[in-house]
Amino acid sequence: MDASYQLFAIRFATMERSAAENFLGGDPHNGPMPMDYFVWAAIGDKHAYVIDTGYNAAVAAKRGRTFLRCPVQTLREIGLDPAAQTDVILTHMHYDHVGNFNLFPNARFHLQDSEMAFATGRHMSRSATAAAYEVEDVVGMVRAVFGGRVKFHAGDVELGAGLSLHHLGGHTMGLQAVRVKTARGWVVLASDASHYFANMEQGRPFPILCDVGQVLDGYERLATLADSPDHIVPGHDPLVRKIYPPASERLRDIVVRLDAAPVSRAQGS
């Protein structure tokens, strides 16, 4: 029988944006459409996985984001010690998903082969594809490779009972989603395969990408991996923290439980 995990989304930063910035080709009905930044954690009876590591206050200031709190420190509030964490999944190597990796001194990092190739290859000489990467994060992960701390994957893989990685690409060459068994069924953390619910539901990609076709194929793949549309969690949508219950009242608007059923989005909006 598959293991079951408690699944958390941790909000650590936010920024104001308009809808036109969040869809390839813009949005004729432009208006405010802010972006939240999350990391995730899957906690089972025998093992826990951290999914992505966020970024720090210095990078937030550099990029004009509103930093709320260190996501790695927030892990302690749901019972995870970063120093003791042994497995960290990196959905991809954009600055907002791989920063703070240095705060996990004893972890191995799970990464797609194609993502490291993308982040260290010819495309990083072009500002359009390099802009979402921080060079020190990339160099740091190369050092982790030489230190024997990166576990590379080439496509889909089951990391443990009830948790698997699925290579989608599109947004970056090596983007991977994470499928997690929970008490309510199979939940899929889309990460940046779909920044907002609207991207996948309307078939309108977020404008940072390397392959439009792969992004669109990825929307279909997400649907096959999850038990229902309500089991797909986008990577940056503020609605996530509004429709899922908080981990505690003290952590309201910071940590929500994705292993609990969401309320309708009409109620959350």
C-alpha positions as CSV (number, residue, x, y, z in Angstrom):
1,M,0.0,0.0,0.0
2,D,1.3,3.5,-0.9
3,A,2.5,5.7,1.9
4,S,0.5,8.8,2.6
5,Y,1.9,12.3,3.3
6,Q,0.9,15.5,5.0
7,L,1.5,18.1,2.3
8,F,2.2,21.8,3.0
9,A,2.6,25.0,1.0
10,I,4.7,27.7,2.6
11,R,4.3,31.2,1.4
12,F,7.5,33.3,1.8
13,A,7.2,36.3,-0.5
14,T,4.8,38.1,-2.8
15,M,4.7,40.8,-5.5
16,E,2.2,43.0,-7.2
17,R,1.7,42.2,-10.9
18,S,-0.9,42.8,-13.6
19,A,-2.7,40.1,-15.5
20,A,-1.0,41.2,-18.7
21,E,2.3,40.1,-17.3
22,N,1.1,36.6,-16.5
23,F,0.0,35.3,-19.9
24,L,1.8,34.8,-23.1
25,G,0.5,37.6,-25.5
26,G,-0.8,39.6,-22.6
27,D,-4.4,39.9,-21.4
28,P,-7.1,42.1,-22.9
29,H,-8.9,42.3,-19.6
30,N,-5.9,43.6,-17.7
31,G,-6.1,44.2,-14.0
32,P,-4.2,43.4,-10.8
33,M,-3.0,39.8,-10.6
34,P,-0.4,39.4,-7.8
35,M,2.0,36.6,-7.5
36,D,2.9,34.6,-4.4
37,Y,6.0,32.5,-3.9
38,F,5.9,29.1,-2.2
39,V,8.0,26.2,-1.2
40,W,6.4,22.8,-0.3
41,A,7.0,19.9,2.1
42,A,5.7,16.4,2.1
43,I,5.9,14.7,5.5
44,G,5.3,11.0,5.9
45,D,5.5,8.6,8.8
46,K,9.0,7.4,7.8
47,H,10.4,10.1,5.5
48,A,10.0,13.8,4.5
49,Y,10.8,15.7,1.4
50,V,11.3,19.4,0.9
51,I,10.2,20.6,-2.5
52,D,12.1,23.8,-3.6
53,T,14.0,26.2,-1.3
54,G,12.8,29.7,-2.3
55,Y,15.1,32.7,-2.0
56,N,16.4,35.1,0.6
57,A,15.8,38.7,1.6
58,A,18.8,40.0,-0.4
59,V,17.5,38.4,-3.7
60,A,14.0,39.8,-2.9
61,A,15.4,43.3,-2.6
62,K,17.5,42.9,-5.8
63,R,14.4,41.7,-7.8
64,G,11.8,44.0,-6.2
65,R,9.9,41.3,-4.4
66,T,8.2,41.6,-0.9
67,F,9.9,39.2,1.4
68,L,7.8,37.9,4.2
69,R,9.9,35.4,6.1
70,C,12.6,32.8,5.5
71,P,10.9,29.7,4.1
72,V,13.6,27.4,5.5
73,Q,13.1,28.7,9.0
74,T,9.3,28.2,8.6
75,L,10.0,24.5,8.0
76,R,10.8,24.2,11.7
77,E,7.3,25.3,12.5
78,I,5.9,22.3,10.8
79,G,8.3,19.9,12.5
80,L,11.2,19.8,10.0
81,D,14.8,20.5,10.9
82,P,16.7,21.8,7.8
83,A,20.0,20.6,9.1
84,A,18.6,17.0,9.4
85,Q,16.8,17.1,6.0
86,T,18.2,14.4,3.7
87,D,16.1,14.9,0.5
88,V,15.3,18.2,-1.3
89,I,13.6,18.1,-4.6
90,L,14.3,21.0,-7.0
91,T,11.6,21.4,-9.5
92,H,13.9,23.6,-11.6
93,M,16.8,26.0,-11.0
94,H,15.1,29.4,-11.3
95,Y,16.2,31.8,-8.6
96,D,12.9,31.5,-6.7
97,H,13.1,27.7,-6.5
98,V,16.7,27.0,-5.7
99,G,17.9,29.8,-3.5
100,N,18.6,28.9,0.1
101,F,19.9,25.5,-0.9
102,N,23.0,26.2,1.3
103,L,20.7,26.1,4.3
104,F,20.4,22.3,3.9
105,P,23.9,21.1,4.7
106,N,23.1,17.4,4.8
107,A,20.6,17.1,2.0
108,R,21.0,15.6,-1.5
109,F,19.2,17.5,-4.2
110,H,17.0,15.8,-6.8
111,L,17.3,17.4,-10.2
112,Q,16.6,16.5,-13.8
113,D,19.7,16.0,-16.0
114,S,18.2,18.3,-18.6
115,E,17.8,21.2,-16.1
116,M,21.4,21.2,-15.2
117,A,22.3,21.1,-18.9
118,F,20.0,24.0,-19.6
119,A,21.2,26.1,-16.6
120,T,24.9,25.6,-17.5
121,G,24.7,25.5,-21.3
122,R,24.5,27.9,-24.3
123,H,21.1,29.3,-23.4
124,M,22.5,31.1,-20.3
125,S,24.5,33.4,-22.7
126,R,21.1,34.9,-23.7
127,S,19.4,37.3,-21.3
128,A,15.9,36.1,-22.2
129,T,16.5,32.6,-20.8
130,A,19.2,33.6,-18.2
131,A,17.2,36.3,-16.4
132,A,15.3,34.0,-14.1
133,Y,18.5,32.3,-12.9
134,E,21.0,33.6,-10.3
135,V,24.5,32.7,-11.3
136,E,25.6,32.0,-7.7
137,D,22.8,29.5,-7.3
138,V,23.8,27.7,-10.4
139,V,27.5,27.7,-9.5
140,G,26.6,26.5,-6.0
141,M,24.7,23.6,-7.5
142,V,27.6,22.7,-9.7
143,R,29.7,22.6,-6.5
144,A,27.1,20.3,-5.0
145,V,27.5,18.0,-8.0
146,F,31.2,17.7,-7.4
147,G,30.5,17.1,-3.7
148,G,28.3,14.1,-4.5
149,R,25.2,15.8,-3.3
150,V,23.0,15.9,-6.4
151,K,20.9,12.9,-7.5
152,F,20.2,13.3,-11.2
153,H,17.1,11.9,-12.9
154,A,16.3,11.4,-16.6
155,G,12.6,11.6,-16.8
156,D,9.9,10.2,-14.4
157,V,11.0,8.4,-11.2
158,E,9.4,7.1,-8.0
159,L,11.5,8.5,-5.1
160,G,9.6,6.5,-2.5
161,A,6.2,4.9,-1.9
162,G,3.6,7.5,-2.6
163,L,5.9,10.2,-4.1
164,S,7.2,10.6,-7.7
165,L,8.8,13.1,-10.0
166,H,7.5,13.8,-13.5
167,H,9.6,15.6,-16.1
168,L,7.4,18.1,-18.1
169,G,9.8,20.7,-19.4
170,G,8.4,23.7,-21.2
171,H,8.9,26.5,-18.6
172,T,12.6,25.4,-18.4
173,M,14.1,22.4,-20.1
174,G,14.2,20.3,-17.0
175,L,11.1,21.4,-15.1
176,Q,9.6,18.5,-13.0
177,A,6.3,18.2,-11.2
178,V,5.8,16.3,-8.0
179,R,3.0,13.7,-7.4
180,V,2.2,13.0,-3.8
181,K,-0.2,10.5,-2.2
182,T,-2.3,12.2,0.5
183,A,-5.3,11.3,2.6
184,R,-7.5,12.9,-0.1
185,G,-5.8,11.2,-3.0
186,W,-3.0,12.0,-5.5
187,V,-2.1,15.7,-5.4
188,V,0.3,17.1,-8.0
189,L,2.5,20.1,-7.2
190,A,2.7,21.7,-10.6
191,S,5.4,24.2,-9.6
192,D,5.9,26.4,-12.7
193,A,4.3,24.0,-15.1
194,S,1.4,26.3,-14.3
195,H,2.0,29.5,-12.3
196,Y,-1.7,30.2,-11.8
197,F,-4.9,28.1,-12.1
198,A,-5.8,30.2,-15.1
199,N,-2.8,29.3,-17.1
200,M,-3.6,25.6,-17.3
201,E,-7.4,26.0,-17.3
202,Q,-7.5,28.6,-20.1
203,G,-4.6,27.1,-22.0
204,R,-2.6,30.4,-21.8
205,P,1.0,29.9,-20.8
206,F,3.0,32.1,-18.5
207,P,5.4,34.1,-20.7
208,I,8.6,32.8,-19.2
209,L,9.2,29.5,-21.2
210,C,11.5,27.7,-23.5
211,D,9.0,25.6,-25.4
212,V,5.3,26.6,-25.8
213,G,4.3,23.1,-27.1
214,Q,5.8,21.4,-24.0
215,V,4.0,23.8,-21.7
216,L,0.6,23.0,-23.3
217,D,1.4,19.3,-23.3
218,G,2.3,19.7,-19.6
219,Y,-1.2,21.0,-18.8
220,E,-2.6,17.7,-20.2
221,R,-0.1,15.7,-18.3
222,L,-0.9,17.3,-15.0
223,A,-4.5,16.3,-15.5
224,T,-3.6,12.7,-16.0
225,L,-1.4,12.6,-12.9
226,A,-3.8,14.1,-10.4
227,D,-7.1,12.6,-9.1
228,S,-9.1,15.6,-10.2
229,P,-8.5,19.3,-11.2
230,D,-8.9,20.1,-7.4
231,H,-5.8,18.0,-6.9
232,I,-3.5,20.2,-9.0
233,V,-1.6,22.9,-7.1
234,P,-0.2,25.7,-9.3
235,G,3.2,27.3,-8.4
236,H,2.4,30.9,-7.7
237,D,-1.3,31.5,-7.4
238,P,-2.4,33.5,-4.2
239,L,-5.7,31.5,-4.4
240,V,-3.8,28.5,-3.0
241,R,-3.5,30.1,0.5
242,K,-7.1,31.2,0.3
243,I,-8.8,28.0,-0.6
244,Y,-6.7,25.6,1.5
245,P,-6.9,25.5,5.3
246,P,-4.0,27.0,7.4
247,A,-1.7,24.6,9.1
248,S,-2.5,26.6,12.3
249,E,-4.1,29.9,13.1
250,R,-0.6,31.3,14.0
251,L,0.5,30.4,10.4
252,R,-2.6,31.7,8.6
253,D,-1.6,33.2,5.2
254,I,1.9,31.5,5.6
255,V,1.4,27.7,5.7
256,V,-1.6,25.8,4.3
257,R,-2.4,22.1,4.2
258,L,-2.7,20.7,0.7
259,D,-3.6,17.2,1.9
260,A,-7.0,18.7,3.0
261,A,-9.7,19.4,0.5
262,P,-9.9,23.0,-0.7
263,V,-13.0,25.2,-0.6
264,S,-14.4,26.4,-3.9
265,R,-12.4,29.1,-5.6
266,A,-15.5,31.3,-5.6
267,Q,-15.4,31.2,-1.8
268,G,-11.7,31.9,-1.7
269,S,-11.7,34.9,-4.1
